Amino acid sequence: MDEKLTIIKPTQGWIPVNFKELWQFRDVAFVLAMRDIKVRYKQTFFGAAWAIIQPFFTMVVFTLLFGKIAKVPTGKIPYPIFSYSGLLLWEYFSQAISQAGNSISASSNLITKIYFPRILIPISATLSGLLDYLIACVVLIGMMAFYHYSFSSIILFLPVVLLFTWILAIGIGLWCSALNVEYRDIKYALPFIIQMWMFISPVIYPSNLLGKYRWLSFINPMDGLINAHRTIFLNIPLIDYNSFIINVFITFIIFFSGLYYFKKVEKNFADKI
């Protein structure tokens, strides 16, 4: 009787993504995402209300500093709803890449003990923030009612904007989580990078204020996504479609390059973590 011989040897180069395997382990991503949500609000007095408190009070501070004192021009859009409609998407994005960037190093016990597709760890980290986004949307809907903005059919494109934002967050999360295993400086540099990124994104000011630095909006993928997000809720044409197309193209470059790098180095995670 012939016996089947299995040879285990180190992989070379890039390992293609096994989407069938990812689907088989989809429950793992859900469990990890639920774990992140529970850990985030464990032993907190306000619990999930922090999903509303943080962006709301940030909007209040921005309104006082940039709306009242600096008087940043936002056209006919009241500054509070202008800033909150951009801040809402930015809060999800920044939280997603922050959680994903530290996800591999924070899951050392899982990686060294059991097998599952490692890529699910940063992906699940980007999913948990979607719940906060949905909760915080309640405030935006209330502000729309207060400032007499109504929904239109363009709201149907909201899932598309969220999808592109999620893809971008995954791409950056894959890069940062993989690099964080090799260079622990990433853990300390990431909050600073996120903060700087916010100030070159149209969260607290419209893109047209960039002037001669308008080219930054073409290479900043969050520029088009934030403007699209505002347009969807406020029903005001704020999208530069040429910039948006370039932004989406850059988003996919970041995603696929992050996927490539992560799969290339993941075989060393258990040894270096």
N, C-alpha and C positions, 0 to 999 in steps of 0.2 A: 504494500500500500504506500503510495507516494505521500510524503509529508510536505506541507506548505512551509516554505522558508521565508521568514520576514527579516529583512535587513534594515537596521536603523542606522542612519548616518547623517551627519550635519548637512543642512540644506545650503545651497550656494545661490547668491544673488537674491533677486526679488521673488517672493512667493506670491502667486496670484491669489486674489481674494476668492474664497470659496463661499459664494452666496448661498448655496444650498445648506452648507454647514451653519452659516449665520442664521438662516431661517429656523433650523432645527434648535438652535440655542436662543431663540428670541425671548423665551421666558426668563433667561438669565438677565438680559438687558432690562426687562421690566422689573425684576426683583432688585437689581442694582439701583435703578432709578428710584424705586420706592424707598430703598435704604437711604439714599442721599436725602430724600425729602424728610424722612423721619429723623435722621441725624441733625439736619439743619434746624429743625424746630423743637428738638428734644429739650425738655426742661426750660422752655421759654415761657414767659408770662403771657405775651401777646400771640404766640404761635404763628399761624399762617397769616395773621393780620400784618406781619412785617412785610409781606408781599405788597401791601398797599402803603404802609407807613413810610418805607424808604423812598420810593419814587415820588410820593406826594410831597413830603417835606423837602426833598431835593428840588422839586418844582417850585415850591414856595421860596426857597433861598435863591434860586435862579431868577425868579420873577422880581425879587427885591433888588438883586445885584445888577442883572442885565436888562430887566424890563423897566424898572423904575429909576435906577441910578444911571446906568450906562445908556438906557433908552435904545436898545438894539431894535432897529426897524424890522417889523414883520408884516408890513403891508396892512391889510384889513383884518389880519388874524390876531385876536387878543393874545398877548404873550403867554399867559398861563397855559392855555390849551395848545399853543404852538410848541412850547417847551415840553409839555407832558406827552404830547403825541409822538415826539421824537425820543424822549427819555424812556418811554415805555418799551420800545423795541431795543434801545441801547442797553437797558438794564438786563433784559433777557440775554442779549448777545454777550455782554461783558461777564455776566454770571456764568454763562455756558462755557466760555473759553477759560475762565478762571478755574472752574470745577474740573473741566476736561484736562487742562494743563497739569494739574496735580494728581490726576486720578490714578495713573499707573504707580507712582511712588507711594501713594496712600493705600494701594491694594496689594502690597507685597505678600501678605499672608495668602491671599487667593492665588496669586500667580505662582508661588513656589509650592503649593500643595495640590491643586487640582487643575485639570485641563479644561479649557473652554477657549473659544476665539478671543484673544486678548483685545482685539479691536473693539469688542463690545463694551469694554470699560470706559474709554473716553466717549463713545457714542451714548451710552446710558447717562453719563454726566451731563450731556447737552440736552437730554430729555426732561430732566427733573425741573428745570427752570420754566418749562412751558406752563406748568400749573400756576406758578407765580404770575406769569404773564396774563393768564386768563383771569386770575383774581384781580390783578391791577387794572384790567380792562374795565372793571365796574366803575372805577373813578373816572376814566375817560368818557364812558357813556354818560355818566352824570354831568360831566363838564360840557359835553355836547348838548345836552338838554338845557343847561344853564345859559350857554351862549347861542342857543337856537340853531345848532347844526343838526341836520337830519341825515339818516343813512340813505344811500343811493345804491343802484345796482353794482357800482364799482366795488362795493364791499365784498363781492364774490371773489375778487382777486387777492383778498387778504391771505388765504392759505398759500398762494404762490409766493408772496413776499416772505411769509414765515418759513416756507420751504427753502428758499434761497438763503435766508439768514441762518437757518439750521445747517445747511450744507457748508456755508462759510465757517460757522462755529466748529463743525466737525473737522474741517480741513486744518484750521489753526490749532484745534485741540489735539489732533494727531501729531502735528509738528511739535507742539510744546510738550506733550506728554512723553513722546519718545526722546526728545532732547533733554528733558528733565531727569531722565534716568542716567544719562551720561554726564550732564552738567547741572548740578543742583542750583546754580546761579539763576536758572530759569524761574524757580519758585519765587525768588525775590525781585527779579526784573519784571515779571509778568504784570503785577499790579501797577507799576510805573508806566509800562507800555500801554496798558488799557486806559489809564488816566490821560496820557498824552494823546492817544488815539481819539478819545472823546472830544478833545479841544480842536482837533482838525476835522471833526465830523459835524454836520449841521444839526447838532442837538440843541445848542443854545443860540444859534444864529442861522439865518438862511444862507444857502450856498452862494448866492450872488454877492455876498459881502466879501468874498475872498479876493475879488478884484484880479490883480495880476497873478495871484496864486490860485486861480481857478483850476489850474491843471491838477491840483491836489484832489479835486473831486473826481477826476477821471481815474486816478490810480487808487483811490480809496473806495473799496467796494461797499462800505456802509453808507456812503453818501447817497447813492441811488436808492438803496433799500429804505433809508430813513425818509427820504423825500416821497417815495412811493407809499410808505406807510401813512404819512401825513395826508397825502392826496386821497387815499382810500377812506379815511375817517372824516376829513374835513371837506371833501369833494371840491378841492381847489387845485387847479393844475400847477403843480410844483415840480414835475418830473422833467428833466432834460433827457430825452429818450436816447440820444447819442451817448451820453454819459452812463445811463442805466445799462445799455447793452455792453459797454466796455466793462462796467462794474461786474455784471453777471459773468462775462468771459473770464475776468480775473478771479472771481469766486471759484469757478471750476478749475482754473489752474492751481489755485491754492489747495483745493480739495484733492485733486488727483496727485499732486506732488506730495501732499501730506500722507496720502494713502500709500504711495510708493515708498516713502522714507520709513513710515511706520512698519510696513510689512518687511522691509529690508533688514531692520535692526531688531525686530521683536524677538528673534531667537536668542538674543543676548540678555533679555530682561531679567530672567531668573538668576543669572550669574551676577549681574551688576546691581540689582535692586537691594 
